[in-house]
Amino acid sequence: MSSISDCVVLHGPELRPHHCKHFAWQGDTITRLDLGSPCNSLDAGALVVIPGLYNGHTHLGDSALPDGAAGLTLEEGFFRPHGYKYRELAKLDAATHQGHIEGALRYMAQTGTISHLDFREQGPFGSQLLRDASTAVGVQSIILGQFQDSPFAAETLTTNTAALPPATRAELAALLDIADGFSESTMNDLTDPAWLEIKATTAAAGKLRAIHCLENPAYREVSLARTGQGDLIRAIELLAPHIIVHLTEATDAEIALLAQSAITGVLNPRANTTLGLPVPPIMQLLDAGVNLLLGTDNVMLNPPNLFAELDFTWRLARSQAGESRAHEPDPLRILQMVTTNIARVLGGDAYGYLATGLPASFAVIDFHARHLRSTRNLSTSLVSRVGPGDVLATYREGRELWRDPDRAWA
Ligand SMILES: [Zn+2]
């Protein structure tokens, strides 16, 4: 059995910080959690145990290309077939590529992350590459595979009646043998009959579905011009995805539609701003009751450090709420976007919070650090002051994914 004494633990799905005399785990399970009184301020520091973080949206495939898309538009950098990302990925040999992906996974562990949902390009080959990297490092990769090439020519997309070609159907089957689900860039990449088939095939296989929507106005406009419907409503009706990523441009009506659908939204505000796009309507989505995750999106745009994403998201939400204190967002609701809220998407062992009998998946934060040790509001400091150097250790189901070699703490 391993344990930490006299610490602070964020307990239960509400993540409220409490003093804790003993936090212990054996194998993959939390076996003891002696909860004391609530604790939202410190006088002389503490070890703070938080649930291991879930990154709701990544593309680790481009971890070999940090800042490669600097100066490019969304279309120039990221769209098939000729976007910078796809051209450069095609040049990498598998061993070099896997080494970069493993590096990104290790950095995620070092910054408290235990699991991520990845939109993986390059067909079955790409999904297998990430699976191998994930097995080597121990961070869980929920792999949402994408077709190697766009199956439809522009004119076929415009007529919008074609079914999946046989070769693409076979690729989907091969993808789902390896991956945990299917993703595509946008609803505009496939025809309506193809989406219906993908929904049926993934549902029959018990796999996840995911899509980017409303990242910029063109997503909605192209969809409207081709089909008479915007991309969000088509996603909800034709694909019924488990997650919808971005929502940067979501209108009031679209937010209401999403809330009604009960589909989880994944926000990536740092990636959006890096591309010169607006920030997502975080407070409106929260107020509408949408279950939200946070993602760091392409490693090409952002290092996959969720504490940086929490910091940015918290400040944006605070700004969107305005000066009225009555509407101030609870920082723990922001933290739930990388912890508790995952359960609605993954279920099973993905609780996203800490309690006796649940998986020993957690990170230890060094609140003895100079900039944290006398916090007057621990919940706010967690989302606004913790940096990569403050994570002492990260465990997933009892397996140590990261431990700071330079600081003894237990
Ligand atoms: Zn993305």
Boltz pocket constraint, residues with backbone or C-beta under 6 A from the ligand:
constraints:
  - pocket:
      binder: B
      contacts: [[A, 57], [A, 58], [A, 59], [A, 119], [A, 212], [A, 245], [A, 297], [A, 298]]
      max_distance: 6.0
